[in-house]
Amino acid sequence: MKTVNRITSGVAGLALLLVILAAACVVISNLRLRADLTAEKLFTLSSGSRELVGKLDNDVTLKFYFSKSSPSAEIYLKNYAKQVQDLLREYELSSKGRIVLESYDPKPDSDEEEWAQKFGIQAQTMRPYTPPVYFGMVASCNGKEASIPVFSPATEQTLEYEISRLIASVAWPQKPVIAVMSGKLDAMGDNDPMAAMTGRGQQQKPWAVFSELKRDYTVRAIADDTTEIEPDVTTLVLVHPKNLSEKTLFAIDQFVLRGGRLLACLDPFSIQDFRTSQSQNQMMAMGMQNPDGPGPSTLGKLLNAWGVGYDTSKVLADMRAITRLDGGNGRIDENPVVLSFSAANANDKDVLTSRLSQLIFPFAGTFTDNTSPDVEFTPLIFSSDKSSKVDTMAAQYGTSMLRNQLSPDGLQHPVAVRLKGTFKTAFPDGAPQDEDAAEETDSATADSADAPAEYLTSGASAIVLVGDSDFLHDSWTVRTATLFFGYQTTEAINDNITFVVNTAEQLAGRSELIAIRSRGRSARPFKVVEELEQNAMLKWSEQEKALQAKLQETRSRISSLQEQKEAHQRMILSPEQEQAIAKFREEERHTNRELKNLRRNLNADIENLGIRLKVINIALIPALIVITSIARSLIRRR
């Protein structure tokens, strides 16, 4: 009877436990309590995204398309789609009803597939003879639509930025205005009525980078002697701003302090400025007055006020970023001051530069951080630790003049930086005045002298500084080809234009986009395993080099022995040659055995580590349960 009661009590207790678990699941599923326990905070929106969706005035619909039922959808793609969908739900929850998420599974020949195609979602063929996979998104607001044609795990780091940018593009569809000040370089084209007289022939076209910007922005040119920047300008681009007047500097100062964004491309030595000056020298031969000659560009007191150091007498040389140039007469010039940067030289933690892999900066300057606590100084592009600053004048005369100055200092010098925060004016006494205006002020009445000046003394903004301007020119960005009937097409040769477009998207777009960080990756590699492999590969590589050295040494000995013989006997091996070859072969066999042992030890280390990880993952929870049960049992007995 007691046994039956115990069984009945046990069954009842188990049933009650199941009911409690089911009720808990229902309650918890309806609670909006979430915790992001991932190391990279993959499912948490940045403050910029939360601020963006909080400012929405109109409803935005996000249509998420993923072929989850397709047999072609691989497991890794389904996992990533789940991650994207979870992030989109975070947008929906943070928007307080302004964002509505709709999810679709576009099956073959369905209405969902037809709509996905109309919206421009790309069909991905994963395997032959299988249905395509759709994986993209469309955002719509007040009849305005924009899409992300395909989500790729390769671009996971910029996922949040792309989604926020898409929402902003439909919620605020008006094109931002970008003003470009390029002076005599005429980067926008159509600004030089003397084009024919300066040897350029017909007026030049805009540089390719600015033609690209015109696709998404209203881009207009402004003179380099301007004294006021129009109120509708959101972003100002300076291209080699040389010899700017105090009034123009004040206009730039006030533009930044009112919240305008700035991209300033300075240059210690501009190749384009030098070429333009050469053309203008022809005007002197025609009896015309020569405009300003070539020279460095800087923003002088503005940089000082922002807390940035910039030395125009030095350019950066990097022995790990050498560019191979045509030195003439069939000679190749390996030039360390024409910097060919890779992904290793770009800030992979910042959404602006995380996807750049190839950049080129000729004769670039560098910046130093002297900013106040109110300004954040972020290096975006930087040199390797095998770089140094060299004299600008010496760099113009080729690599041979630089050899005595190439002394790497072990520092990574920033070539492009972003400043973000609250800036102070470089003109604490107000707007600069001409001498005539100053005399008029001195003779004015006391009442008018006491009138307060209308100018800003501080303000929040964002600035991107680049130590080069030539990287914008077509010579360093695109390759032009002539097709049928004289039609010309351009092709990007690096990521220079992409860098500028990314910068414009951050600066000219919504201010919230600047605050969006580059997201982490959900893939978590086994770092210990990778470290073991790298260490073993390093040892392997060193032994291979030693083997190659031994091989070269033996061949040299054989050659020297051969040269000592008569010409008709050189095909016959002497005893000394046979001994040398036998010794080398024995050394080769010995080294191969060492390499096999190294591989065997490497595999054993990795397998042992894998076994330990499996044991921990499989046995840890049961072991904890057993230990807890034993502890409870001991406590009850006491």
C-alpha positions, 0 to 999 in steps of 0.5 A, a space after each residue: 500500500 505504501 509502495 502504491 502511495 509512493 508511486 501515486 505521489 511521484 506521478 502526481 508530483 511529476 504531473 504538477 511539475 509539468 503543469 508548472 513548467 508549461 505555465 512558466 513557459 506561457 508566462 515567460 513567453 509573454 514577458 518582454 524581458 530580454 538579455 543579450 548574453 553574447 560577448 559581442 552583444 549581437 542582439 542589442 541595438 546601438 544607441 544610434 539605432 535606438 535614437 533613430 527609430 525613436 525619432 520616426 514620425 511615420 510608420 515604416 514597414 519592414 518586409 523580410 524575405 527568406 526561403 526558410 522552407 527551401 531545401 537549398 537553404 543551408 544550415 549556416 544561412 538559416 542560422 544567420 537568417 534567424 539572427 537577422 530576424 531577431 535583430 529586426 524584431 529589436 527594431 520593431 520593439 524599440 520603435 514603440 509601434 512605428 516599425 512593423 515587421 513582416 516575414 515572408 517565405 517566398 516559395 517557387 511560383 508563389 505570390 511572395 516570390 513574385 513580390 520579392 522579385 518586384 522589390 529587387 530581392 536577389 535570387 541566390 542559386 545555392 545548388 544546381 537544379 534546386 529552387 533559388 533562395 531569397 534572403 533580403 529585405 524591403 523598407 517602405 514608408 509613405 510610398 517610398 521604398 528601398 531594399 537590401 537585395 541580399 543579406 550575406 554573413 560576410 557583411 555581418 559586421 555592418 548589418 545594423 548600420 545597413 538596416 538603420 541606413 535603409 530605414 533612414 532613407 525611406 523615413 527621410 527621403 530628401 537628398 542631403 546637400 554636399 558642398 565641395 571646395 576644391 579651388 584651382 583643382 576644379 574637382 567638380 569640373 565646369 568651374 574654370 572658364 580658362 580651361 582652354 588657355 591653361 593647356 587642358 583643352 576643353 573643360 574637365 569633367 567632375 572627378 569620378 568620386 564626386 560623380 558617384 556622390 551625385 547619385 545619392 546627394 545634391 552636390 554643388 561646388 563653392 568657391 575657395 574665397 567664400 565667406 558664408 556657407 549656405 544653411 541647407 548644406 549639411 556636409 562640406 568637403 575640402 579638397 586641398 584647401 590651400 591659402 584660405 583667407 581668415 574669413 573663409 576659415 571663419 565660415 568653416 569654423 561657424 559651419 562646424 559649430 552649427 552642426 555641419 559635418 566636414 570632410 577635409 582632405 589636406 595635403 603636404 604635397 599635392 601632385 594634382 596641384 603641382 600639375 595644375 601649376 605647371 599648366 598655369 606657368 604656360 599662362 606666364 609665358 603668354 604674358 598673364 599673371 601667374 596664380 598661386 604656385 604649388 604648396 601644402 594645404 592646412 587649416 591652420 588655427 582650426 586644427 589647433 582649436 580642434 586639438 589636432 597636430 599636422 606637419 606639412 613639412 613631413 610625408 609618411 613613408 611605410 616600408 610595408 606599404 610600398 607601391 611599385 611605380 614606373 621609374 622610366 627606362 624600364 626601371 621599377 621604382 618601389 616607392 614607400 611614400 606612395 602608400 598602398 594600404 590593405 585591410 590591415 591598415 583600416 580600422 576593422 572596429 569602425 563601420 566606415 572602414 571595416 570593409 575596405 581592403 585596398 587603398 592608395 595615398 600618394 605623399 600623405 601627411 599624418 595627424 597627432 592627437 592633442 584633443 580635449 576630453 570633449 572630442 573623441 579622436 578615432 584613427 580610421 586609416 593608419 600605417 604599419 609599425 615599419 613607417 616613419 616621417 620623411 622630409 616632403 621636399 626629399 620625397 619629391 625626388 624619388 626613393 634614392 633621396 629617402 634612403 637615409 631618412 627611412 628609419 621606422 619608429 615603431 609607431 602606427 601613424 594615422 592618415 585618416 581620423 574622425 573627430 566627434 564631440 563638442 568643438 570650440 571656435 578658433 575665433 574667440 574674438 569674433 569674425 575677422 575684419 579687413 583693415 578698412 572695416 577695422 578703421 570704420 569700427 574704431 570711428 563708430 559710436 560707443 553704442 554700436 561698439 558695445 553691440 554683441 557679436 553674433 557668432 558661435 563659440 562652441 558646438 557639437 559636430 563630426 569631422 573626418 580629416 585625411 592627410 592626402 587629397 590626390 587619393 580623390 583624383 581619377 589617376 588613383 581611383 579609376 581605370 577608364 576604357 573606351 568601348 564601341 562608338 567612343 563610349 567610355 566606362 570607368 572601373 574602380 581600381 581600389 577602395 578609395 571611392 568607397 571610403 569617400 562614399 562611406 564617409 559621406 553616408 555617415 556625415 551627410 546622413 542622419 547624425 544617429 548613423 555616426 554612433 552605430 558601431 561595427 557589430 561583432 561576428 557570431 562565429 566564435 573561432 577556437 583561438 587556442 586551436 588557431 594559436 597551436 596551428 600558427 605556432 606549428 606552422 611557424 616552426 614548420 616554415 622555419 625548418 623549411 627555410 633551413 632545408 632550402 638554405 641547406 639545399 642552396 649550400 649543397 648546390 653551390 658546393 656542387 657547382 664550385 666542384 664542377 667548375 674546377 673540372 675540365 669541360 669534357 669531365 663535368 658530366 661525371 660526378 667525382 667522389 667529393 660530389 657524390 659525398 656532398 649529394 649523399 649528405 644532402 639527401 640524408 639531411 633531407 630525409 632527416 628534415 622530412 622526418 622532423 616535419 612529419 613528427 611536427 604535423 603528428 604533434 600538431 594533430 595530437 594537440 588539436 585532437 586532445 584539445 577537442 576531446 577536452 572540450 567535448 568532455 567539458 561540454 557533455 559531462 559538465 552539466 551531469 557532473 554538476 547535477 550529481 554533485 548537487 544531489 550528493 551534497 543534498 543527500 549529505 545535508 539531509 543525513 546530518 
